[in-house]
Amino acid sequence: MEPSTFIFVGRDRTRQVGAELVAQAVAGRTQTLCIVGPAGIGKTALAERILEDARGQGAGTAVGSCDDELGAPSFWPWIEIFRALIEEHEAERESLPDGLERLLASSVAGRGAPAPLSSSPAPPSPSPAPAVPSRSERRDRFLLFDGAARFLGHCASLRPLVLLLEDLHRADRSSLMLLQYLAHHVRDARLLIIGTFRSEGADAAQLFEERIAGIARAPYGRQLPLDPLPDEEVAQLVEVLCPAPVSAQWVSAIVERCGGNPLYVVETLRGLVAGAGEGLVVRKADDLPIPATVRSVIGASMEALPKASRALLQLGAAVGRDFCIVVVGRAAGIPPEQCPQLMEPPLRAGLVDEIPGEATRFRFRHLLIRETVYDSMSRQERLDAHLQIARTLEELAGDEWEEHVHQLAHHYCRAAELDTRGRGAFFSLCAAERAAAGMAYERAASEAERALVALERSGRDAENELRRCDALWILANARRRAGDSLGSREAFFRLGRLARSLGDGERMARAALGFFESGSAGTIDHDWVELAEAALRILPEEERELRAQLLAMLSVELMWGGERGDARDLADRGWEIAQADGRPSLIAKVLEWRLFIVRGPDNPERALAQAEQVIALLAPGEEEEEIVLRAKLSRHDLLLELGRLAEARVERRSIDELIDRLGLFWSQRFRCMRWLLEGDLEAAERFFESALGSGLLRLEQGGTETQCFTGQLWSLRRLQGRASELLPLSEFCIAEYPREPAIRTATALIHADAGDPDAVLATLAPILSQGFASLPRNAFWATYLCHIAEALAITDDVENLAELRTVLQPYAGRVVMAPPSLSCNGALSHYLALVCDRLGDWYAARGYFEDALQLNEKLGKPLWAESAVRFAEALAGQGGAADRERAQGLAERARAAGIESSARRAEALLRGAGISS
């Protein structure tokens, strides 16, 4: 029997599915396919057959293997794929996007043989001092993901492309996020992406939902579960594998014992044939000694090996599915010249294969074989194996140890009980830094957590305490960049407490700044305030940058607590320190935070001047450009608020240029606001589908950035007439942030849309009981009140409606903006019109409606349509012929605008009021 790894029979229906997907991809429609099934069912064989069929149609192919559990670097399957594509398209290397080039530059060669032994194998043990977080680092993986999508689209434009990612159940989260982004984002390319996923195990269903379900739900996603082979296909497989004819009973016995699992059949017959040679003759089923499980078959094959061969294979299993004989031979103490001979028995037994083109590398024929060999070792044998591999890798790598840092961290930590030198903590910390540099933030966080566990085991001496600070710093920043704001705040707070116990003001201040940036807007965090004030007390006066930033951010936090006077004093102190320092970038940063204090309904011109001051301070530069972008967004919002629409359009063009150049994920909220203003709801829906599907946006993780996008998702769902879908999330947020008015007022609007005045009043009760004067007069003040006005307009609360009219009237010419570029709620006169109409002042309501129509028509279709249909409803209630005619015209135009929420109201009005022609 040939020891081929590619034995394929039957599966005609599933092959047909693969052929159809290849055909659709070749035609230019991106496809994703997830092949799901238990170990040995034939997932990889089917995927390879699809690749073979695709190559027959002229498609290019590339394969990446996932083994995050065994020390491979993050993004490893994609690194394998991108390297293969670059080798094929060498001429395209110069066109690699920055994010993708950065990933490949930071990737490691750790799966190959290490470099020759160095004369100084012990790496230094530095304790890197953390730096103040750079805002430019917050571009997340958006550049990488977008660059990967563009590069794959470009390669697929040269010829159709089929990619295979093996063993997604073992993939690192970063690789899965990239896969999900591509599945949702790359739509019209000659591209088919196939993944295989093992579906067995107690947590397989949960793992599938967490990792794979989003891919299968992509626009052109497909899930393909594999069933056991039917009896006739098992018979075909037996015929291929057996040198002698067998009876139907014999085949039936194999079917009964192996359950139609191709791997079980192959491995069982492989053992029988290897034992009998060409003399295998089986006439009756009773003659067939098939063990209960394939693991028993593999175990029997292992037992038949020479002791030295078995030792090599066990060390290889500790390394992973692929292993280098140079490493495992040295770890086993076997002379290099004997290793090839000792690998012959495992090769003949079909347990491993040589990797073509790599003389020293072998691969277990199936992942289940590797797992069975590893599980056959005792606990002590595994500890010894990992320690020997780690020491061998470190010796062989020498000065090139960084190229193998993930493997070193993995093996030393697996041998933690024997790691008396603390190498696991050191290499885990280095691996965390490398993963963060490669934008694999989840991996960086897990490596930092592993380093903390190892450091806890090593004791609490001074050096270890500083390394604990470094590990917490990496952990906190990695979680923040991964979108885990809650986890980030927890790690920053731990860092702050540890730094405080060490009397380290610098680290304490940096922890406080990180804690603030991972926080949520709209509510004061007393833990942060206490940490920041303690840091200011012990931070040296000469640390101007840290002191200025702490004071500026502390002022913003106090503002959320309603202490506006104290907030301005702190902001002024921070500004004075920044001016004394003299660096424009620091002055601009502090001014940027001070802008939050200045902004409010009474002084938009002053805030506009300050935004322009920030822009004028900075010369071009990457980090400075991000500050400029935020200042320009504030300027754009303020120009809109003041009704200076022509100037806002000019600013919009420069903002678009900056967004395109910087590629920052958070800046997409400006585009999202524009889509909502212009009524391009499909573009907004695609954005959220892609961001949520890929994990770039995680609504459950909190943080200011998530709050902004959640608010925009609420606006989108409301325009779609689907805001009620977000009611559970809104109620959860009210419980989490009870003092934040925006969440409560937005929830009241959901109830208003549902026509439930009692729920509106119950939701707004905490605000109404304290009076409108209790609402903070910050940049969101007008948004709070306009939401309340619209919600109360369905109630009989005349007293509060009358007060609202008085409060809002001085701002009738304004546009209601929720910064920073979060939403534009249109003309404030629209909300005054609703209030006046409800109060029965039709003359005032008509005037405000006319003003709102004129201004909202310039701002965007959805805003105009909403004002038109609300005006039409009010006109229809007047009863005059001219009013009813005007109402009909407005309602028909609002319906034709195609915005679901206003179209529904218009249709109901045209039917119910009987004003349609």
PyMOL commands that set and color helices and strands:
alter all, ss='L'
color gray80, all
select helices_A, chain A and resi 12-26+43-56+68-70+76-88+90-95+98-106+135-139+142-158+168-170+173-185+204-211+213-216+231-241+248-258+262-279+285-287+294-303+307-319+325-332+336-342+344-348+367-375+379-414+416-418+423-437+441-458+462-481+485-502+505-517+526-538+544-560+564-581+584-598+604-617+622-641+645-662+665-678+681-694+699-701+704-719+723-736+741-753+757-770+772-774+781-792+798-811+828-839+842-859+861-876+881-896+900-912
alter helices_A, ss='H'
color red, helices_A
select strands_A, chain A and resi 31-37+60-65+161-166+191-198+221-225+322-324+352-354+361-364+815-818+823-827
alter strands_A, ss='S'
color yellow, strands_A
deselect
rebuild
show_as cartoon
